[in-house]
């Protein structure tokens, strides 16, 4: 119904490190991305020496993107979560947003939540999508989900009808999409490692 057309759409993914050389992402990356965390890395690459599902978060989302819109949608990754943590500073996220806008991003996805002032996340003339969060509570003081200009997405069960019990909710929610047991990409460090895994959350609904 909504034809994306033939022009490239730059999709900025502000998240954890990404395995941009995963075979399923071939030809879909704008660049190796940028590191706005405190790690000082050269780009947004995923550190394959680190264990834990949090480090596969961005790669998982990228797999959902490449499996849905046409191949004219290109991903511009930003790493804002320092390795060894699960927390990004609001300033890192905001700096990444500003940089993405300056590089021509037309869509920005932020599957992270912050308690920083909502005014910091005001729309900068691009489409900003955000996960509602997974605390099973009303969105109140959670940003960027709790900003009127943001497209905020909550999660449904796989029947596309039942609201997921982990999902946040409330007046700021604009859309709901399935977020339970989604299959997408996983980073790997050897040929024996699985390239795919299953996960649930509003991050993957967004």
C-alpha positions in Angstrom: 0.0 0.0 0.0 2.8 2.4 0.9 5.3 2.1 -1.9 8.8 3.0 -0.7 9.9 3.8 -4.2 13.3 3.2 -5.8 15.4 5.8 -3.9 17.6 4.6 -1.0 16.1 5.1 2.5 18.8 5.5 5.2 17.7 3.7 8.3 19.8 4.8 11.3 20.0 2.1 14.0 21.0 3.6 17.4 21.8 0.6 19.6 24.6 -1.8 20.6 27.5 -2.9 18.4 26.4 -4.6 15.1 27.9 -7.5 13.2 27.8 -5.7 9.9 29.6 -8.5 8.0 26.9 -11.1 8.8 26.1 -12.7 5.4 22.4 -11.7 5.7 23.4 -8.0 5.8 25.5 -8.0 2.7 24.7 -5.0 0.6 22.4 -3.4 3.1 24.9 -1.3 5.1 25.5 2.4 4.4 28.9 2.1 6.2 30.6 0.4 9.2 28.8 3.0 11.4 30.0 5.1 14.3 30.8 4.6 17.9 29.2 7.2 20.3 29.7 5.2 23.4 32.7 5.6 25.8 34.6 2.8 24.1 36.2 5.0 21.4 36.0 2.3 18.8 36.6 3.0 15.1 33.1 2.1 14.1 29.9 0.3 15.4 31.2 -3.2 15.0 30.2 -6.0 17.4 32.9 -7.5 19.6 32.7 -11.2 18.9 34.8 -12.0 22.0 31.9 -10.9 24.2 29.2 -13.2 25.4 25.6 -12.3 26.3 22.5 -11.6 24.3 22.7 -7.8 24.8 25.6 -7.6 22.4 23.5 -9.2 19.6 20.6 -6.7 20.1 21.5 -4.4 17.2 22.3 -7.3 14.8 19.0 -8.9 15.7 17.1 -5.7 14.8 19.1 -5.2 11.6 17.9 -8.7 10.5 14.3 -7.7 11.0 14.8 -4.6 8.9 16.5 -6.4 6.0 13.9 -9.1 6.0 11.0 -6.7 5.6 11.5 -3.5 3.6 12.9 -3.6 0.1 16.7 -3.6 -0.5 16.6 0.1 -1.1 16.5 0.5 2.7 20.1 0.8 3.9 21.2 0.6 7.5 23.5 3.2 9.2 24.5 1.7 12.6 25.4 3.6 15.7 26.9 2.0 18.8 25.9 3.9 22.0 26.1 1.1 24.6 29.7 0.6 25.9 30.9 -3.0 25.9 30.5 -4.7 29.3 27.4 -2.7 30.1 23.7 -2.6 29.2 23.4 1.2 29.7 23.8 4.1 27.2 24.0 7.7 28.3 21.3 10.1 27.0 24.1 12.3 25.6 25.4 9.4 23.5 22.0 8.7 22.1 21.3 12.4 21.3 24.7 12.9 19.7 24.0 9.8 17.6 20.6 11.2 16.5 22.2 14.5 15.5 24.9 12.8 13.6 22.4 10.5 11.8 20.3 13.5 10.7 23.4 15.3 9.4 24.2 12.2 7.3 20.8 12.1 5.7 19.0 9.5 7.7 15.3 9.4 6.9 14.3 6.9 9.6 15.9 6.5 13.1 15.1 3.5 15.3 15.9 3.7 19.0 15.1 0.5 20.9 16.5 1.9 24.1 14.9 3.8 27.0 16.1 6.8 29.0 14.8 8.8 32.0 16.5 12.0 30.6 14.4 15.0 29.7 12.0 14.3 26.9 12.8 17.7 25.3 16.2 16.3 24.4 14.6 13.8 22.0 12.3 16.1 20.1 11.9 15.3 16.4 14.6 16.8 14.2 12.7 16.6 11.0 13.0 12.8 10.5 10.9 9.8 11.5 12.0 8.6 14.9 10.7 5.2 16.0 11.1 3.9 19.6 10.4 0.8 21.5 7.8 1.2 24.2 9.8 -0.8 26.7 9.4 -4.1 28.5 8.4 -3.2 32.1 4.7 -4.0 31.8 3.8 -0.5 32.9 2.4 2.7 31.5 4.8 4.9 29.6 5.5 7.8 32.0 8.9 9.5 32.1 10.4 7.0 29.7 12.1 8.5 26.6 12.1 8.7 23.7 9.0 6.5 23.8 7.2 9.2 25.9 7.6 12.0 23.4 4.6 13.0 21.3 6.6 13.3 18.1 8.1 9.8 18.4 6.4 6.9 16.7 6.2 4.6 19.8 5.6 0.8 19.3 4.3 -1.7 21.7 4.3 -5.5 21.4 1.7 -8.0 20.4 1.7 -11.8 20.7 2.2 -13.8 17.6 -1.5 -13.8 16.9 -1.2 -10.1 16.1 -4.2 -9.4 18.4 -3.3 -10.1 22.0 -1.2 -7.5 23.8 2.1 -8.9 25.1 2.2 -9.1 28.9 5.8 -7.7 29.0 5.0 -4.6 26.9 4.6 -1.1 28.2 1.4 0.7 27.2 -0.4 4.1 27.4 -1.3 7.2 25.5 2.1 7.6 23.8 1.7 4.3 21.9 1.1 4.8 18.2 1.4 1.3 16.8 1.6 -2.3 18.0 3.5 -5.1 16.2 4.3 -8.6 17.0 7.2 -8.9 19.5 7.0 -12.5 20.8 9.5 -15.2 19.7 10.8 -13.3 16.7 13.5 -15.1 14.7 16.3 -13.0 13.4 20.1 -12.7 13.1 22.7 -13.6 15.7 26.4 -12.6 15.7 28.8 -15.5 15.5 32.6 -16.0 15.9 33.0 -19.5 14.3 31.4 -21.6 11.6 29.8 -23.7 14.2 27.9 -20.8 15.8 24.3 -20.3 15.0 23.6 -17.4 12.7 20.0 -17.0 14.0 18.2 -17.0 17.3 14.8 -16.2 18.8 13.9 -13.3 21.0 11.0 -11.3 22.4 10.6 -7.6 23.2 9.3 -4.3 22.1 12.7 -3.6 20.5 11.8 -6.1 17.8 8.2 -4.7 17.4 9.7 -1.3 16.7 
